[in-house]
Amino acid sequence: MSERHAKGMQTRRKVLGDAHVDRAEAAKGPLDAPFQELITEAAWGTVWASEAISLRERSMLTLALLAATGNFEEIPMHIRATARTGASQRDVMEAFQHVAIYAGVPRANHAIKLAKQTYAEMEGESDD
């Protein structure tokens, strides 16, 4: 395992949590192993591991970019990650307001709907 891969796994676990990463690793097979290695090294071991900006800022950027490009399926995962990155609900809503202005109201509206659902689920989970 390369140093970048090890750093990527460390960062990925810090942001997404052990349970999420353990599930993803257990589901990994020969077909998607090269892709998983790519995202672990490039996304998590390079981009997310950089100290140039904070994890809070990365969460906001990531959520805004996911919404702006219509990649809604990863928004709940990254909303959950805000519990570890320090991005508040207000931070996320500010990011989605930028999406509304620069990428379109329907995309921001859908992202907000997903965020609200995910925050509600997270609140319900903490009551257990």
The first five atom37 places (N, CA, C, CB, O) and aatype in JSON, in Angstrom:
{
  "aatype": [12, 15, 6, 1, 8, 0, 11, 7, 12, 5, 16, 1, 1, 11, 19, 10, 7, 3, 0, 8, 19, 3, 1, 0, 6, 0, 0, 11, 7, 14, 10, 3, 0, 14, 13, 5, 6, 10, 9, 16, 6, 0, 0, 17, 7, 16, 19, 17, 0, 15, 6, 0, 9, 15, 10, 1, 6, 1, 15, 12, 10, 16, 10, 0, 10, 10, 0, 0, 16, 7, 2, 13, 6, 6, 9, 14, 12, 8, 9, 1, 0, 16, 0, 1, 16, 7, 0, 15, 5, 1, 3, 19, 12, 6, 0, 13, 5, 8, 19, 0, 9, 18, 0, 7, 19, 14, 1, 0, 2, 8, 0, 9, 11, 10, 0, 11, 5, 16, 18, 0, 6, 12, 6, 7, 6, 15, 3, 3],
  "atom_mask": [
    [1, 1, 1, 1, 1],
    [1, 1, 1, 1, 1],
    [1, 1, 1, 1, 1],
    [1, 1, 1, 1, 1],
    [1, 1, 1, 1, 1],
    [1, 1, 1, 1, 1],
    [1, 1, 1, 1, 1],
    [1, 1, 1, 0, 1],
    [1, 1, 1, 1, 1],
    [1, 1, 1, 1, 1],
    [1, 1, 1, 1, 1],
    [1, 1, 1, 1, 1],
    [1, 1, 1, 1, 1],
    [1, 1, 1, 1, 1],
    [1, 1, 1, 1, 1],
    [1, 1, 1, 1, 1],
    [1, 1, 1, 0, 1],
    [1, 1, 1, 1, 1],
    [1, 1, 1, 1, 1],
    [1, 1, 1, 1, 1],
    [1, 1, 1, 1, 1],
    [1, 1, 1, 1, 1],
    [1, 1, 1, 1, 1],
    [1, 1, 1, 1, 1],
    [1, 1, 1, 1, 1],
    [1, 1, 1, 1, 1],
    [1, 1, 1, 1, 1],
    [1, 1, 1, 1, 1],
    [1, 1, 1, 0, 1],
    [1, 1, 1, 1, 1],
    [1, 1, 1, 1, 1],
    [1, 1, 1, 1, 1],
    [1, 1, 1, 1, 1],
    [1, 1, 1, 1, 1],
    [1, 1, 1, 1, 1],
    [1, 1, 1, 1, 1],
    [1, 1, 1, 1, 1],
    [1, 1, 1, 1, 1],
    [1, 1, 1, 1, 1],
    [1, 1, 1, 1, 1],
    [1, 1, 1, 1, 1],
    [1, 1, 1, 1, 1],
    [1, 1, 1, 1, 1],
    [1, 1, 1, 1, 1],
    [1, 1, 1, 0, 1],
    [1, 1, 1, 1, 1],
    [1, 1, 1, 1, 1],
    [1, 1, 1, 1, 1],
    [1, 1, 1, 1, 1],
    [1, 1, 1, 1, 1],
    [1, 1, 1, 1, 1],
    [1, 1, 1, 1, 1],
    [1, 1, 1, 1, 1],
    [1, 1, 1, 1, 1],
    [1, 1, 1, 1, 1],
    [1, 1, 1, 1, 1],
    [1, 1, 1, 1, 1],
    [1, 1, 1, 1, 1],
    [1, 1, 1, 1, 1],
    [1, 1, 1, 1, 1],
    [1, 1, 1, 1, 1],
    [1, 1, 1, 1, 1],
    [1, 1, 1, 1, 1],
    [1, 1, 1, 1, 1],
    [1, 1, 1, 1, 1],
    [1, 1, 1, 1, 1],
    [1, 1, 1, 1, 1],
    [1, 1, 1, 1, 1],
    [1, 1, 1, 1, 1],
    [1, 1, 1, 0, 1],
    [1, 1, 1, 1, 1],
    [1, 1, 1, 1, 1],
    [1, 1, 1, 1, 1],
    [1, 1, 1, 1, 1],
    [1, 1, 1, 1, 1],
    [1, 1, 1, 1, 1],
    [1, 1, 1, 1, 1],
    [1, 1, 1, 1, 1],
    [1, 1, 1, 1, 1],
    [1, 1, 1, 1, 1],
    [1, 1, 1, 1, 1],
    [1, 1, 1, 1, 1],
    [1, 1, 1, 1, 1],
    [1, 1, 1, 1, 1],
    [1, 1, 1, 1, 1],
    [1, 1, 1, 0, 1],
    [1, 1, 1, 1, 1],
    [1, 1, 1, 1, 1],
    [1, 1, 1, 1, 1],
    [1, 1, 1, 1, 1],
    [1, 1, 1, 1, 1],
    [1, 1, 1, 1, 1],
    [1, 1, 1, 1, 1],
    [1, 1, 1, 1, 1],
    [1, 1, 1, 1, 1],
    [1, 1, 1, 1, 1],
    [1, 1, 1, 1, 1],
    [1, 1, 1, 1, 1],
    [1, 1, 1, 1, 1],
    [1, 1, 1, 1, 1],
    [1, 1, 1, 1, 1],
    [1, 1, 1, 1, 1],
    [1, 1, 1, 1, 1],
    [1, 1, 1, 0, 1],
    [1, 1, 1, 1, 1],
    [1, 1, 1, 1, 1],
    [1, 1, 1, 1, 1],
    [1, 1, 1, 1, 1],
    [1, 1, 1, 1, 1],
    [1, 1, 1, 1, 1],
    [1, 1, 1, 1, 1],
    [1, 1, 1, 1, 1],
    [1, 1, 1, 1, 1],
    [1, 1, 1, 1, 1],
    [1, 1, 1, 1, 1],
    [1, 1, 1, 1, 1],
    [1, 1, 1, 1, 1],
    [1, 1, 1, 1, 1],
    [1, 1, 1, 1, 1],
    [1, 1, 1, 1, 1],
    [1, 1, 1, 1, 1],
    [1, 1, 1, 1, 1],
    [1, 1, 1, 1, 1],
    [1, 1, 1, 0, 1],
    [1, 1, 1, 1, 1],
    [1, 1, 1, 1, 1],
    [1, 1, 1, 1, 1],
    [1, 1, 1, 1, 1]
  ],
  "atom_positions": [
    [[0.85, -1.18, 0.0], [0.0, 0.0, 0.0], [0.9, 1.24, 0.0], [-0.97, 0.0, 1.23], [1.83, 1.34, 0.79]],
    [[0.61, 2.17, -0.88], [1.4, 3.39, -0.98], [1.12, 4.33, 0.18], [1.12, 4.09, -2.31], [0.1, 4.2, 0.87]],
    [[2.02, 5.28, 0.39], [1.83, 6.28, 1.44], [0.58, 7.12, 1.15], [3.07, 7.2, 1.55], [-0.17, 7.45, 2.07]],
    [[0.35, 7.45, -0.11], [-0.83, 8.23, -0.49], [-2.12, 7.44, -0.22], [-0.75, 8.62, -1.99], [-3.11, 8.02, 0.22]],
    [[-2.09, 6.14, -0.47], [-3.26, 5.31, -0.19], [-3.51, 5.26, 1.32], [-3.06, 3.88, -0.74], [-4.66, 5.38, 1.75]],
    [[-2.47, 5.08, 2.11], [-2.62, 5.05, 3.57], [-3.17, 6.38, 4.09], [-1.26, 4.74, 4.26], [-4.05, 6.4, 4.95]],
    [[-2.66, 7.49, 3.57], [-3.16, 8.81, 3.96], [-4.62, 8.96, 3.52], [-2.29, 9.94, 3.35], [-5.43, 9.52, 4.26]],
    [[-4.95, 8.47, 2.34], [-6.32, 8.53, 1.84], [-7.27, 7.76, 2.73], [0.0, 0.0, 0.0], [-8.36, 8.25, 3.03]],
    [[-6.89, 6.56, 3.15], [-7.76, 5.77, 4.03], [-7.93, 6.47, 5.38], [-7.18, 4.36, 4.24], [-9.02, 6.47, 5.95]],
    [[-6.86, 7.05, 5.88], [-6.94, 7.78, 7.15], [-7.9, 8.96, 7.03], [-5.54, 8.26, 7.58], [-8.74, 9.17, 7.9]],
    [[-7.77, 9.73, 5.96], [-8.62, 10.9, 5.74], [-10.07, 10.47, 5.5], [-8.11, 11.73, 4.56], [-10.99, 11.06, 6.05]],
    [[-10.25, 9.46, 4.7], [-11.59, 8.94, 4.39], [-12.3, 8.51, 5.67], [-11.5, 7.75, 3.4], [-13.48, 8.8, 5.86]],
    [[-11.59, 7.81, 6.55], [-12.18, 7.37, 7.82], [-12.49, 8.56, 8.71], [-11.23, 6.39, 8.54], [-13.5, 8.58, 9.41]],
    [[-11.62, 9.55, 8.7], [-11.83, 10.75, 9.52], [-13.09, 11.49, 9.08], [-10.61, 11.68, 9.45], [-13.85, 11.97, 9.93]],
    [[-13.31, 11.59, 7.78], [-14.43, 12.36, 7.24], [-15.72, 11.54, 7.21], [-14.09, 12.85, 5.84], [-16.77, 12.04, 7.61]],
    [[-15.66, 10.31, 6.73], [-16.87, 9.51, 6.53], [-17.18, 8.58, 7.69], [-16.73, 8.71, 5.27], [-18.32, 8.12, 7.81]],
    [[-16.21, 8.29, 8.52], [-16.41, 7.39, 9.65], [-16.03, 5.96, 9.31], [0.0, 0.0, 0.0], [-16.11, 5.53, 8.16]],
    [[-15.62, 5.24, 10.34], [-15.18, 3.85, 10.15], [-16.27, 2.95, 9.59], [-14.69, 3.3, 11.46], [-16.01, 2.13, 8.72]],
    [[-17.49, 3.1, 10.1], [-18.57, 2.21, 9.65], [-18.81, 2.34, 8.15], [-19.87, 2.53, 10.42], [-18.96, 1.33, 7.46]],
    [[-18.84, 3.57, 7.64], [-19.05, 3.77, 6.21], [-17.91, 3.15, 5.39], [-19.18, 5.27, 5.89], [-18.15, 2.42, 4.43]],
    [[-16.69, 3.44, 5.8], [-15.53, 2.93, 5.05], [-15.47, 1.41, 5.14], [-14.22, 3.55, 5.59], [-15.16, 0.75, 4.15]],
    [[-15.76, 0.85, 6.3], [-15.75, -0.61, 6.44], [-16.79, -1.26, 5.51], [-16.03, -1.01, 7.9], [-16.51, -2.3, 4.9]],
    [[-17.98, -0.65, 5.4], [-19.0, -1.18, 4.48], [-18.52, -1.1, 3.03], [-20.34, -0.41, 4.64], [-18.69, -2.05, 2.26]],
    [[-17.93, 0.04, 2.68], [-17.44, 0.21, 1.3], [-16.32, -0.78, 0.99], [-16.96, 1.65, 1.08], [-16.28, -1.34, -0.1]],
    [[-15.43, -0.98, 1.93], [-14.33, -1.92, 1.72], [-14.84, -3.35, 1.6], [-13.31, -1.81, 2.86], [-14.33, -4.13, 0.8]],
    [[-15.83, -3.7, 2.41], [-16.4, -5.05, 2.36], [-17.11, -5.31, 1.03], [-17.37, -5.27, 3.52], [-17.15, -6.44, 0.55]],
    [[-17.67, -4.28, 0.45], [-18.4, -4.41, -0.82], [-17.48, -4.38, -2.03], [-19.43, -3.31, -0.94], [-17.9, -4.7, -3.14]],
    [[-16.23, -4.01, -1.83], [-15.27, -3.89, -2.94], [-14.94, -5.27, -3.49], [-13.98, -3.16, -2.48], [-14.72, -6.22, -2.74]],
    [[-14.91, -5.35, -4.82], [-14.56, -6.61, -5.48], [-13.5, -6.38, -6.54], [0.0, 0.0, 0.0], [-13.02, -5.26, -6.71]],
    [[-13.13, -7.41, -7.24], [-12.09, -7.3, -8.26], [-12.43, -6.28, -9.36], [-11.86, -8.65, -8.88], [-11.54, -5.62, -9.89]],
    [[-13.71, -6.16, -9.69], [-14.12, -5.25, -10.76], [-13.89, -3.79, -10.39], [-15.58, -5.48, -11.11], [-13.4, -3.01, -11.2]],
    [[-14.25, -3.41, -9.16], [-14.15, -1.99, -8.77], [-12.94, -1.67, -7.91], [-15.39, -1.59, -8.05], [-12.77, -0.52, -7.5]],
    [[-12.1, -2.64, -7.62], [-10.91, -2.38, -6.79], [-10.01, -1.28, -7.36], [-10.11, -3.67, -6.62], [-9.56, -0.42, -6.61]],
    [[-9.73, -1.28, -8.68], [-8.9, -0.19, -9.21], [-9.55, 1.18, -9.05], [-8.62, -0.44, -10.68], [-8.85, 2.16, -8.79]],
    [[-10.87, 1.26, -9.2], [-11.57, 2.53, -9.0], [-11.48, 2.97, -7.54], [-13.05, 2.4, -9.43], [-11.22, 4.14, -7.26]],
    [[-11.69, 2.03, -6.62], [-11.61, 2.35, -5.2], [-10.2, 2.85, -4.83], [-11.97, 1.12, -4.36], [-10.05, 3.77, -4.03]],
    [[-9.19, 2.24, -5.42], [-7.81, 2.68, -5.18], [-7.61, 4.1, -5.72], [-6.81, 1.71, -5.84], [-6.97, 4.93, -5.07]],
    [[-8.15, 4.37, -6.9], [-8.05, 5.7, -7.5], [-8.67, 6.76, -6.6], [-8.73, 5.71, -8.87], [-8.03, 7.77, -6.32]],
    [[-9.91, 6.55, -6.14], [-10.55, 7.58, -5.33], [-9.9, 7.69, -3.95], [-12.04, 7.29, -5.19], [-9.86, 8.78, -3.37]],
    [[-9.41, 6.58, -3.42], [-8.74, 6.65, -2.12], [-7.47, 7.48, -2.22], [-8.41, 5.24, -1.6], [-7.19, 8.29, -1.34]],
    [[-6.7, 7.28, -3.28], [-5.45, 8.02, -3.44], [-5.67, 9.45, -3.93], [-4.54, 7.28, -4.4], [-5.08, 10.38, -3.39]],
    [[-6.51, 9.63, -4.94], [-6.67, 10.95, -5.55], [-7.59, 11.86, -4.73], [-7.21, 10.81, -6.96], [-7.2, 12.96, -4.35]],
    [[-8.81, 11.38, -4.47], [-9.77, 12.22, -3.75], [-9.39, 12.36, -2.28], [-11.18, 11.65, -3.87], [-9.28, 13.48, -1.76]],
    [[-9.18, 11.23, -1.62], [-8.95, 11.27, -0.17], [-7.49, 11.47, 0.21], [-9.46, 10.0, 0.46], [-7.21, 12.15, 1.2]],
    [[-6.57, 10.9, -0.54], [-5.14, 11.01, -0.2], [-4.46, 12.25, -0.73], [0.0, 0.0, 0.0], [-3.37, 12.6, -0.28]],
    [[-5.09, 12.93, -1.69], [-4.51, 14.15, -2.25], [-5.4, 15.36, -1.95], [-4.32, 14.01, -3.77], [-4.98, 16.26, -1.22]],
    [[-6.6, 15.38, -2.49], [-7.47, 16.57, -2.36], [-7.93, 16.77, -0.92], [-8.69, 16.44, -3.28], [-7.66, 17.81, -0.33]],
    [[-8.62, 15.79, -0.35], [-9.15, 15.94, 1.01], [-8.04, 15.98, 2.05], [-10.11, 14.81, 1.33], [-8.23, 16.55, 3.12]],
    [[-6.89, 15.39, 1.77], [-5.78, 15.37, 2.73], [-4.97, 16.66, 2.74], [-4.86, 14.2, 2.44], [-4.19, 16.9, 3.66]],
    [[-5.13, 17.49, 1.74], [-4.39, 18.75, 1.67], [-4.78, 19.66, 2.84], [-4.66, 19.47, 0.33], [-5.95, 19.73, 3.22]],
    [[-3.81, 20.32, 3.39], [-4.07, 21.24, 4.5], [-4.28, 22.68, 4.03], [-2.91, 21.19, 5.49], [-4.31, 23.6, 4.85]],
    [[-4.42, 22.89, 2.72], [-4.58, 24.23, 2.17], [-5.88, 24.89, 2.62], [-4.54, 24.18, 0.66], [-5.92, 26.1, 2.84]],
    [[-6.93, 24.09, 2.76], [-8.2, 24.59, 3.31], [-8.71, 23.57, 4.32], [-9.26, 24.85, 2.18], [-8.26, 22.42, 4.32]],
    [[-9.63, 23.99, 5.16], [-10.13, 23.12, 6.23], [-11.1, 22.07, 5.71], [-10.79, 23.95, 7.31], [-11.65, 22.19, 4.62]],
    [[-11.31, 21.04, 6.52], [-12.31, 20.03, 6.18], [-13.7, 20.65, 6.11], [-12.29, 18.88, 7.21], [-14.52, 20.24, 5.29]],
    [[-13.97, 21.63, 6.96], [-15.26, 22.35, 6.92], [-15.47, 22.97, 5.54], [-15.31, 23.44, 8.03], [-16.53, 22.82, 4.94]],
    [[-14.45, 23.67, 5.06], [-14.55, 24.32, 3.75], [-14.67, 23.28, 2.64], [-13.32, 25.21, 3.49], [-15.41, 23.48, 1.68]],
    [[-13.96, 22.16, 2.77], [-14.05, 21.1, 1.75], [-15.47, 20.52, 1.71], [-13.03, 19.97, 2.05], [-16.0, 20.24, 0.64]],
    [[-16.08, 20.35, 2.89], [-17.46, 19.86, 2.92], [-18.38, 20.8, 2.17], [-17.95, 19.7, 4.37], [-19.2, 20.36, 1.36]],
    [[-18.25, 22.08, 2.43], [-19.11, 23.07, 1.78], [-18.9, 23.05, 0.26], [-18.83, 24.47, 2.33], [-19.86, 23.06, -0.5]],
    [[-17.64, 23.01, -0.16], [-17.34, 22.97, -1.59], [-17.88, 21.7, -2.24], [-15.83, 23.07, -1.82], [-18.48, 21.74, -3.31]],
    [[-17.66, 20.59, -1.58], [-18.1, 19.31, -2.13], [-19.61, 19.27, -2.28], [-17.64, 18.16, -1.24], [-20.12, 18.87, -3.33]],
    [[-20.32, 19.69, -1.24], [-21.78, 19.69, -1.32], [-22.28, 20.64, -2.41], [-22.37, 20.08, 0.03], [-23.22, 20.3, -3.14]],
    [[-21.68, 21.81, -2.52], [-22.09, 22.75, -3.56], [-21.83, 22.17, -4.95], [-21.34, 24.09, -3.4], [-22.66, 22.29, -5.84]],
    [[-20.67, 21.55, -5.13], [-20.35, 20.97, -6.43], [-21.26, 19.79, -6.77], [-18.89, 20.53, -6.46], [-21.7, 19.65, -7.92]],
    [[-21.53, 18.95, -5.79], [-22.44, 17.83, -6.04], [-23.82, 18.34, -6.47], [-22.58, 16.95, -4.79], [-24.41, 17.83, -7.43]],
    [[-24.31, 19.35, -5.77], [-25.62, 19.91, -6.12], [-25.59, 20.59, -7.48], [-26.08, 20.9, -5.05], [-26.49, 20.4, -8.29]],
    [[-24.56, 21.39, -7.72], [-24.47, 22.15, -8.96], [-24.38, 21.25, -10.19], [-23.26, 23.07, -8.92], [-24.88, 21.59, -11.26]],
    [[-23.74, 20.09, -10.03], [-23.58, 19.18, -11.16], [-24.67, 18.11, -11.21], [-22.22, 18.51, -11.1], [-24.67, 17.24, -12.09]],
    [[-25.61, 18.18, -10.26], [-26.72, 17.23, -10.26], [-26.35, 15.84, -9.77], [0.0, 0.0, 0.0], [-27.06, 14.88, -10.06]],
    [[-25.26, 15.72, -9.05], [-24.84, 14.42, -8.51], [-25.41, 14.24, -7.11], [-23.29, 14.32, -8.48], [-24.69, 14.22, -6.11]],
    [[-26.72, 14.1, -7.06], [-27.46, 14.11, -5.8], [-27.25, 12.86, -4.94], [-28.92, 14.27, -6.09], [-27.42, 12.92, -3.72]],
    [[-26.89, 11.74, -5.57], [-26.8, 10.49, -4.8], [-25.75, 10.53, -3.7], [-26.51, 9.35, -5.74], [-25.85, 9.78, -2.73]],
    [[-24.74, 11.39, -3.82], [-23.7, 11.46, -2.78], [-23.95, 12.55, -1.74], [-22.36, 11.69, -3.43], [-23.2, 12.65, -0.77]],
    [[-24.99, 13.35, -1.93], [-25.26, 14.43, -0.97], [-25.55, 13.9, 0.43], [-26.44, 15.28, -1.46], [-24.96, 14.42, 1.38]],
    [[-26.41, 12.89, 0.62], [-26.62, 12.42, 1.99], [-25.34, 11.96, 2.69], [-27.61, 11.28, 1.97], [-25.15, 12.24, 3.87]],
    [[-24.48, 11.26, 1.97], [-23.21, 10.81, 2.55], [-22.38, 12.0, 3.03], [-22.41, 9.97, 1.53], [-21.79, 11.97, 4.11]],
    [[-22.34, 13.05, 2.21], [-21.52, 14.21, 2.57], [-22.21, 15.09, 3.62], [-21.21, 15.04, 1.33], [-21.53, 15.8, 4.36]],
    [[-23.55, 15.04, 3.69], [-24.24, 15.72, 4.8], [-23.85, 15.02, 6.1], [-25.8, 15.71, 4.59], [-23.55, 15.68, 7.1]],
    [[-23.87, 13.7, 6.09], [-23.48, 12.94, 7.29], [-22.03, 13.27, 7.69], [-23.64, 11.43, 7.04], [-21.71, 13.33, 8.87]],
    [[-21.18, 13.47, 6.71], [-19.77, 13.78, 7.0], [-19.6, 15.12, 7.71], [-18.96, 13.78, 5.71], [-18.6, 15.33, 8.39]],
    [[-20.56, 16.03, 7.56], [-20.42, 17.33, 8.2], [-20.34, 17.21, 9.72], [-21.58, 18.24, 7.82], [-19.81, 18.1, 10.38]],
    [[-20.86, 16.13, 10.27], [-20.75, 15.9, 11.72], [-19.28, 15.75, 12.14], [-21.55, 14.64, 12.14], [-18.93, 15.98, 13.3]],
    [[-18.44, 15.37, 11.18], [-17.01, 15.19, 11.46], [-16.15, 16.33, 10.93], [-16.53, 13.88, 10.88], [-15.03, 16.55, 11.41]],
    [[-16.65, 17.04, 9.94], [-15.83, 18.1, 9.32], [-16.06, 19.47, 9.94], [-16.11, 18.18, 7.85], [-15.26, 20.38, 9.74]],
    [[-17.13, 19.61, 10.68], [-17.41, 20.9, 11.33], [-18.26, 21.86, 10.52], [0.0, 0.0, 0.0], [-18.5, 22.98, 10.96]],
    [[-18.72, 21.45, 9.34], [-19.61, 22.31, 8.56], [-20.99, 22.26, 9.2], [-19.68, 21.86, 7.05], [-21.58, 21.18, 9.34]],
    [[-21.5, 23.4, 9.59], [-22.8, 23.48, 10.25], [-23.92, 23.41, 9.22], [-22.91, 24.77, 11.09], [-23.69, 23.51, 8.02]],
    [[-25.15, 23.25, 9.73], [-26.29, 23.28, 8.83], [-26.38, 24.63, 8.13], [-27.59, 22.99, 9.61], [-26.72, 24.7, 6.95]],
    [[-26.07, 25.69, 8.84], [-26.08, 27.02, 8.22], [-25.03, 27.11, 7.11], [-25.83, 28.11, 9.27], [-25.3, 27.67, 6.04]],
    [[-23.84, 26.56, 7.35], [-22.79, 26.54, 6.31], [-23.31, 25.86, 5.05], [-21.52, 25.81, 6.83], [-23.12, 26.35, 3.94]],
    [[-23.96, 24.71, 5.24], [-24.46, 23.94, 4.1], [-25.53, 24.72, 3.36], [-25.03, 22.58, 4.58], [-25.53, 24.76, 2.13]],
    [[-26.44, 25.35, 4.09], [-27.49, 26.13, 3.43], [-26.9, 27.33, 2.68], [-28.54, 26.62, 4.47], [-27.39, 27.69, 1.61]],
    [[-25.86, 27.94, 3.21], [-25.18, 29.03, 2.5], [-24.57, 28.51, 1.19], [-24.07, 29.67, 3.39], [-24.66, 29.17, 0.15]],
    [[-23.96, 27.33, 1.25], [-23.39, 26.74, 0.04], [-24.47, 26.48, -1.0], [-22.64, 25.44, 0.36], [-24.28, 26.73, -2.19]],
    [[-25.62, 25.97, -0.55], [-26.71, 25.67, -1.48], [-27.35, 26.95, -2.03], [-27.77, 24.82, -0.78], [-27.88, 26.94, -3.13]],
    [[-27.29, 28.03, -1.29], [-27.77, 29.31, -1.84], [-26.87, 29.75, -2.99], [-27.81, 30.41, -0.74], [-27.36, 30.29, -3.98]],
    [[-25.58, 29.53, -2.87], [-24.68, 29.83, -3.99], [-25.04, 28.97, -5.2], [-23.2, 29.59, -3.58], [-25.03, 29.44, -6.34]],
    [[-25.36, 27.72, -4.94], [-25.77, 26.83, -6.03], [-27.0, 27.41, -6.72], [-26.06, 25.4, -5.5], [-27.08, 27.43, -7.95]],
    [[-27.96, 27.87, -5.95], [-29.19, 28.43, -6.54], [-28.87, 29.57, -7.49], [-30.14, 28.91, -5.45], [-29.44, 29.66, -8.58]],
    [[-27.99, 30.45, -7.08], [-27.66, 31.63, -7.9], [-26.81, 31.27, -9.1], [-26.95, 32.68, -7.06], [-27.05, 31.76, -10.2]],
    [[-25.82, 30.42, -8.91], [-24.85, 30.16, -9.97], [-25.11, 28.9, -10.8], [-23.5, 30.06, -9.38], [-24.55, 28.76, -11.88]],
    [[-25.94, 27.99, -10.3], [-26.18, 26.75, -11.04], [-27.65, 26.41, -11.22], [-25.5, 25.61, -10.34], [-28.0, 25.55, -12.03]],
    [[-28.52, 27.08, -10.49], [-29.94, 26.87, -10.7], [-30.72, 26.52, -9.45], [0.0, 0.0, 0.0], [-30.27, 25.73, -8.61]],
    [[-31.88, 27.13, -9.34], [-32.76, 26.93, -8.19], [-33.22, 25.48, -8.07], [-33.98, 27.85, -8.3], [-33.21, 24.95, -6.95]],
    [[-33.62, 24.8, -9.14], [-34.08, 23.41, -8.97], [-33.01, 22.5, -8.36], [-34.51, 22.85, -10.31], [-33.33, 21.64, -7.54]],
    [[-31.78, 22.67, -8.74], [-30.71, 21.83, -8.18], [-30.51, 22.14, -6.7], [-29.39, 22.04, -8.94], [-30.37, 21.23, -5.89]],
    [[-30.49, 23.42, -6.36], [-30.35, 23.8, -4.95], [-31.55, 23.3, -4.15], [-30.21, 25.33, -4.81], [-31.38, 22.79, -3.04]],
    [[-32.73, 23.43, -4.69], [-33.94, 22.99, -4.01], [-33.89, 21.49, -3.71], [-35.18, 23.31, -4.85], [-34.23, 21.07, -2.61]],
    [[-33.47, 20.71, -4.68], [-33.38, 19.26, -4.47], [-32.3, 18.92, -3.44], [-33.09, 18.54, -5.81], [-32.49, 18.05, -2.6]],
    [[-31.18, 19.61, -3.5], [-30.1, 19.38, -2.54], [-30.56, 19.72, -1.12], [-28.86, 20.21, -2.91], [-30.23, 19.01, -0.17]],
    [[-31.31, 20.8, -0.97], [-31.84, 21.19, 0.34], [-32.81, 20.13, 0.86], [-32.53, 22.57, 0.26], [-32.79, 19.79, 2.04]],
    [[-33.65, 19.62, -0.02], [-34.59, 18.55, 0.37], [-33.82, 17.35, 0.9], [-35.47, 18.13, -0.84], [-34.17, 16.81, 1.95]],
    [[-32.76, 16.94, 0.2], [-31.95, 15.8, 0.64], [-31.24, 16.1, 1.96], [-30.92, 15.45, -0.43], [-31.15, 15.23, 2.83]],
    [[-30.75, 17.32, 2.1], [-30.07, 17.71, 3.34], [-31.05, 17.64, 4.52], [-29.47, 19.13, 3.22], [-30.72, 17.1, 5.57]],
    [[-32.24, 18.2, 4.34], [-33.24, 18.18, 5.42], [-33.59, 16.75, 5.82], [-34.51, 18.93, 4.98], [-33.68, 16.44, 7.0]],
    [[-33.78, 15.89, 4.84], [-34.1, 14.48, 5.13], [-32.96, 13.82, 5.9], [-34.38, 13.71, 3.81], [-33.19, 13.09, 6.87]],
    [[-31.73, 14.09, 5.46], [-30.58, 13.45, 6.09], [-30.36, 13.98, 7.5], [-29.33, 13.67, 5.26], [-30.08, 13.2, 8.42]],
    [[-30.49, 15.29, 7.69], [-30.36, 15.84, 9.05], [-31.43, 15.26, 9.97], [-30.48, 17.38, 9.02], [-31.14, 14.96, 11.13]],
    [[-32.65, 15.09, 9.48], [-33.72, 14.51, 10.29], [-33.38, 13.06, 10.67], [-35.07, 14.56, 9.53], [-33.6, 12.65, 11.81]],
    [[-32.85, 12.3, 9.72], [-32.42, 10.92, 10.0], [-31.32, 10.91, 11.05], [-31.94, 10.22, 8.72], [-31.33, 10.08, 11.96]],
    [[-30.37, 11.83, 10.92], [-29.26, 11.89, 11.86], [-29.76, 12.22, 13.27], [-28.22, 12.93, 11.41], [-29.27, 11.65, 14.25]],
    [[-30.72, 13.11, 13.37], [-31.28, 13.45, 14.68], [-31.99, 12.24, 15.29], [-32.26, 14.64, 14.56], [-31.88, 11.99, 16.49]],
    [[-32.71, 11.5, 14.47], [-33.39, 10.3, 14.94], [-32.41, 9.23, 15.4], [0.0, 0.0, 0.0], [-32.68, 8.5, 16.35]],
    [[-31.28, 9.13, 14.72], [-30.27, 8.14, 15.09], [-29.61, 8.48, 16.42], [-29.2, 8.04, 14.0], [-29.26, 7.58, 17.18]],
    [[-29.45, 9.77, 16.71], [-28.79, 10.17, 17.96], [-29.71, 9.97, 19.16], [-28.35, 11.63, 17.88], [-29.23, 9.98, 20.29]],
    [[-31.01, 9.8, 18.94], [-31.96, 9.58, 20.03], [-31.97, 8.14, 20.51], [-33.35, 9.98, 19.58], [-32.49, 7.84, 21.59]],
    [[-31.39, 7.24, 19.73], [-31.41, 5.8, 20.07], [-30.62, 5.51, 21.34], [-30.85, 4.97, 18.93], [-30.55, 4.36, 21.76]]
  ]
}
